[in-house]
């Protein structure tokens, strides 16, 4: 029988499957085993699954960001080629028109302009084309990362350092919840939203919004 949170489990499975190959294989195996345990247990809750989605995303965030840098610098054209091949022909023309008019496909999950331009079914087809392109480009990227290993390693160090800074900022915001019983639920809700930024299946981390949120609550709570 299908798990009552199968849709959420599918998102978790997608997050694990899309971990870049540069991430330690033994660590990915642990996530796969934990996923299997969650899927097998009828006691698994939505919160359990969502927490693991964030945990998976946070663990591979610097690997993923460094991988994306190499992809952007050396594989963007190849990725675009694979992506277009997996779009239905009528949607391919619509996509190209959208891009030529200044649209940004990478905002497809949250961009308002994108939501106005494409239907829900078209959005799903675009997402499937994204996933297919990611699978097809792996061979190319293995060679690219190997060829530009010094560049990859440098990017990884930068993002690893950046992640520690961002994580500390989130913890600072979380601590502010203890300063006010009145505002605690609202602050903790913001913390949850920012932690979701680690996830590969959600929006990317928005450092500027996090800084603004901290400054805002410092003012509200008189902590400046």
C-alpha positions in Angstrom: 0.0 0.0 0.0 1.2 3.5 -0.9 2.5 5.6 2.0 0.1 8.4 3.0 2.9 10.9 2.5 4.1 9.3 -0.8 4.2 12.7 -2.6 6.5 14.1 0.0 8.6 10.9 -0.1 8.9 11.3 -3.9 10.2 14.8 -3.4 12.8 13.4 -0.9 13.8 10.7 -3.3 14.2 13.3 -6.1 16.4 15.4 -3.7 18.7 12.4 -3.1 18.8 11.3 -6.7 19.9 14.8 -7.8 22.9 15.0 -5.4 25.9 15.7 -7.6 28.4 12.9 -8.2 31.1 15.0 -6.4 29.3 14.3 -3.1 30.8 11.4 -1.1 29.1 8.2 -2.2 29.1 6.7 1.4 27.2 9.8 2.6 24.6 9.5 -0.2 24.2 5.8 0.6 23.3 6.8 4.2 20.6 9.1 2.9 19.2 6.3 0.7 19.0 4.0 3.7 17.3 6.6 5.8 14.8 7.3 3.0 14.0 3.5 2.8 13.4 3.5 6.6 11.0 6.5 6.3 9.2 4.9 3.4 8.8 1.6 5.2 7.5 3.1 8.4 3.8 4.0 8.8 4.8 6.3 11.7 6.7 8.6 9.4 5.3 12.2 9.5 5.4 15.0 6.9 7.7 16.9 9.3 10.1 13.9 9.3 10.3 14.0 5.5 10.5 17.8 5.2 13.3 17.9 7.8 15.3 15.3 5.8 14.8 17.2 2.6 16.4 20.2 4.2 19.1 18.0 5.8 20.0 16.4 2.4 20.1 19.8 0.7 22.2 21.4 3.4 24.7 18.5 3.4 25.4 18.7 -0.3 24.9 22.5 -0.8 28.6 23.5 -1.3 29.1 20.5 -3.5 26.0 21.4 -5.6 27.0 25.1 -5.8 30.6 24.3 -6.9 29.2 21.8 -9.5 26.8 24.4 -10.8 29.7 26.8 -11.3 31.5 24.4 -13.5 28.3 23.6 -15.3 27.7 27.3 -15.9 31.2 28.0 -17.0 31.8 24.9 -19.3 28.6 23.0 -19.8 25.8 25.6 -20.2 25.4 25.2 -23.9 25.5 21.4 -23.7 22.9 21.5 -21.0 20.6 23.8 -23.0 20.9 21.4 -25.9 19.9 18.4 -23.8 17.1 20.3 -22.2 15.5 21.4 -25.5 15.7 17.9 -26.9 13.4 16.7 -24.1 10.8 19.5 -24.6 7.7 18.7 -26.7 8.1 20.5 -30.0 5.2 23.0 -29.5 6.5 23.8 -26.0 10.1 24.2 -27.3 8.9 27.1 -29.6 7.1 28.7 -26.7 10.1 28.4 -24.5 12.5 29.9 -27.0 10.1 32.8 -27.5 9.9 33.3 -23.7 13.7 33.3 -23.4 14.1 35.7 -26.4 11.8 38.1 -24.6 14.0 38.2 -21.6 12.4 35.4 -19.6 14.4 33.4 -17.0 13.7 29.7 -17.1 15.5 29.1 -13.8 12.7 30.8 -11.9 10.2 28.3 -13.2 9.2 27.2 -9.7 8.6 30.6 -8.2 8.8 33.3 -10.9 5.5 35.1 -11.3 6.2 35.9 -15.0 6.9 32.3 -15.6 3.6 31.2 -14.0 1.7 33.6 -16.2 3.4 32.3 -19.3 3.1 28.6 -18.9 0.3 26.3 -17.8 0.6 23.7 -15.0 1.0 20.9 -17.5 3.7 22.9 -19.4 5.5 23.5 -16.1 5.5 19.8 -15.4 7.0 19.1 -18.9 9.7 21.7 -18.3 10.6 20.2 -15.0 10.8 16.7 -16.5 13.0 18.1 -19.3 15.3 19.7 -16.6 15.7 16.3 -14.8 16.4 14.5 -18.1 19.0 17.1 -19.1 20.7 16.7 -15.7 20.9 12.9 -16.2 22.3 13.2 -19.7 24.9 15.8 -18.9 26.5 13.8 -16.1 29.1 12.1 -18.4 30.1 15.5 -19.8 30.3 17.0 -16.3 32.5 14.2 -15.0 35.1 15.1 -17.6 34.6 18.9 -17.0 35.0 18.6 -13.2 38.1 16.4 -13.6 39.6 18.8 -16.2 38.9 21.9 -14.0 39.4 20.3 -10.6 41.4 23.2 -9.2 38.6 25.6 -10.1 36.0 23.2 -8.7 37.9 22.8 -5.4 38.3 26.6 -5.0 34.5 27.1 -5.6 33.8 24.4 -3.1 35.9 26.1 -0.4 34.2 29.4 -1.0 30.7 27.9 -0.7 31.7 25.8 2.3 32.8 29.0 4.1 29.7 30.8 2.9 27.4 28.1 4.2 28.9 28.4 7.7 28.2 32.1 7.6 24.6 31.6 6.5 24.0 28.9 9.0 25.2 31.2 11.8 22.9 33.9 10.6 20.0 31.5 10.7 20.9 30.5 14.2 21.0 34.2 15.2 17.5 34.6 13.9 16.4 31.5 15.7 17.8 32.8 19.0 15.7 36.0 18.5 12.6 33.8 18.9 13.6 33.4 22.6 13.4 37.1 23.1 9.7 37.4 22.7 6.9 35.0 23.3 4.6 37.2 21.2 6.8 37.1 18.1 8.4 33.7 18.5 6.0 31.7 16.2 6.5 34.3 13.4 10.3 34.3 13.7 10.5 30.5 13.8 8.3 30.4 10.7 10.9 32.7 9.0 13.7 30.4 10.2 11.9 27.4 8.6 11.5 29.3 5.3 15.2 30.2 5.2 16.3 26.6 6.0 14.3 25.4 3.0 16.7 27.4 0.9 19.3 24.6 1.4 17.0 22.3 -0.5 17.7 21.3 -4.1 14.0 21.0 -4.8 13.1 24.5 -3.6 14.2 28.0 -4.2 17.9 28.8 -3.7 19.2 30.5 -0.6 18.5 34.3 -0.5 21.2 35.9 1.6 19.9 39.4 1.1 16.4 38.5 2.5 18.0 36.8 5.5 20.1 39.9 6.3 17.0 42.1 6.0 15.0 39.7 8.2 17.6 39.8 10.9 17.8 43.6 10.8 14.0 43.9 10.9 13.7 41.7 14.0 16.6 43.4 15.7 14.6 46.6 15.3 11.3 45.1 16.5 12.9 43.4 19.5 15.1 46.4 20.4 18.3 44.4 19.9 20.2 46.9 17.7 
